Amino acid sequence: MKKDPFRLTPYQVQWLLIVGFLSVGYALYLRYLAVELSTVSLACDGGLQTMLCKSRSLATYLFRNSVFGTAALVIAVLNIMRPSIVLVTAGLIAAGFGIVLYNVALSGLAIGLLILGFARPAPATA
C-alpha cells in the first residue's frame, strides 16, 4: 500500500497564513498591551474586572506553566505521526502564542517538528 505525501493546497496555505498572523498578532497584543504595560497591570492587579484583565490573567497563568509550549510540542509530535491540516493549524496557533508569550524553547522545537512533518519522500514516478 503506497502512502501519499502530505501536501497543502493553496487554500490551506492561505488559511494557515491568516491563522498564523491572527494568533501571533493577538499574542503580541496581549504581551505588549496587557502583560507588560504598567498601567494595565496595575489596574488589573488592583481588582479591575474587564475582559482585558481576564485575558491577561489567563495568558499569564498559561505561560507560567508552559502550557503553550507543551501543547505545541504534543500537537507537533502528533502531526509527525499522522499529518493533517487540523493538527498543523492547532500547532501553529499554540506555537505562535508560545513564542511570543515566553515559552520559546518548547515552541521553537514544536515549529521545527511541524516543518519536519512536511519532509516526506517524494512520490515515486513511473
C-alpha positions as CSV (number, residue, x, y, z in Angstrom):
1,M,0.0,0.0,0.0
2,K,1.5,3.3,-1.1
3,K,1.3,6.2,1.3
4,D,0.7,9.6,-0.3
5,P,2.8,12.5,0.9
6,F,1.2,15.2,3.0
7,R,0.9,18.4,0.9
8,L,-1.0,21.6,1.4
9,T,-3.3,23.0,-1.2
10,P,-3.1,26.8,-1.9
11,Y,-6.3,27.4,0.0
12,Q,-4.8,25.6,3.1
13,V,-1.7,27.7,2.8
14,Q,-3.8,30.9,2.8
15,W,-5.7,29.6,5.7
16,L,-2.5,28.9,7.7
17,L,-1.2,32.4,6.8
18,I,-4.4,34.0,8.1
19,V,-4.5,31.9,11.3
20,G,-0.7,32.4,11.9
21,F,-0.9,36.2,11.6
22,L,-4.0,36.4,13.7
23,S,-2.7,34.3,16.5
24,V,0.7,36.0,16.6
25,G,-1.0,39.4,16.4
26,Y,-3.3,38.6,19.3
27,A,-0.3,37.2,21.3
28,L,1.6,40.4,20.6
29,Y,-1.4,42.5,21.7
30,L,-1.6,40.5,25.0
31,R,2.1,40.7,25.6
32,Y,2.7,44.4,25.0
33,L,-0.7,46.0,25.8
34,A,-1.8,43.8,28.6
35,V,1.0,41.9,30.3
36,E,3.9,44.4,30.1
37,L,2.1,47.7,30.1
38,S,2.4,49.0,33.6
39,T,-0.9,51.0,33.8
40,V,-2.9,48.0,32.7
41,S,-1.1,45.6,35.0
42,L,-1.6,48.0,38.0
43,A,-5.2,48.4,37.2
44,C,-5.8,44.6,36.8
45,D,-3.8,43.8,39.9
46,G,-5.9,46.4,41.7
47,G,-9.1,44.5,41.0
48,L,-10.4,45.8,37.7
49,Q,-12.7,43.2,36.2
50,T,-12.6,43.7,32.5
51,M,-12.2,41.3,29.6
52,L,-8.6,42.5,29.1
53,C,-7.8,41.8,32.7
54,K,-9.3,38.3,32.5
55,S,-7.4,37.6,29.3
56,R,-4.2,38.9,30.9
57,S,-4.6,36.6,33.9
58,L,-5.4,33.6,31.8
59,A,-2.4,34.2,29.5
60,T,-0.2,34.8,32.5
61,Y,-1.3,31.5,34.1
62,L,-0.8,29.6,30.9
63,F,2.7,30.8,30.0
64,R,3.9,30.5,33.6
65,N,3.0,26.8,33.5
66,S,4.4,26.4,29.9
67,V,1.1,25.3,28.5
68,F,1.6,26.9,25.2
69,G,4.9,25.3,24.6
70,T,3.8,21.9,25.8
71,A,0.6,21.9,23.8
72,A,2.5,22.9,20.7
73,L,5.1,20.2,21.2
74,V,2.4,17.5,21.7
75,I,0.5,18.6,18.7
76,A,3.7,18.7,16.6
77,V,4.6,15.1,17.6
78,L,1.0,14.0,16.7
79,N,1.4,15.8,13.4
80,I,4.6,13.9,12.7
81,M,2.8,10.6,13.3
82,R,-0.3,11.4,11.3
83,P,-0.2,14.8,9.5
84,S,-3.4,16.8,8.9
85,I,-4.4,20.4,8.3
86,V,-6.2,20.4,11.7
87,L,-3.0,19.5,13.6
88,V,-0.9,21.9,11.6
89,T,-3.4,24.7,12.4
90,A,-3.6,23.9,16.1
91,G,0.2,23.6,16.3
92,L,0.7,26.9,14.6
93,I,-1.6,28.6,17.0
94,A,-0.1,27.1,20.1
95,A,3.5,27.7,18.9
96,G,2.7,31.3,17.8
97,F,1.3,32.1,21.3
98,G,4.2,30.2,22.9
99,I,7.0,32.0,21.0
100,V,5.5,35.5,21.8
101,L,4.5,34.7,25.4
102,Y,7.8,33.4,26.8
103,N,7.6,29.7,26.0
104,V,10.3,30.0,23.3
105,A,12.2,26.8,23.8
106,L,9.4,24.3,23.6
107,S,7.5,26.3,20.9
108,G,10.6,26.6,18.8
109,L,11.1,22.9,18.9
110,A,7.5,22.4,18.0
111,I,7.8,24.7,15.0
112,G,10.8,22.6,13.9
113,L,8.8,19.4,14.2
114,L,5.9,21.0,12.3
115,I,8.2,21.8,9.5
116,L,9.7,18.3,9.7
117,G,6.2,16.9,9.2
118,F,6.4,18.2,5.6
119,A,9.7,16.3,4.9
120,R,8.1,13.3,3.4
121,P,9.7,11.4,0.5
122,A,8.5,12.5,-2.9
123,P,6.1,10.1,-4.7
124,A,7.7,7.6,-7.0
125,T,7.5,8.4,-10.6
126,A,6.6,5.8,-13.1
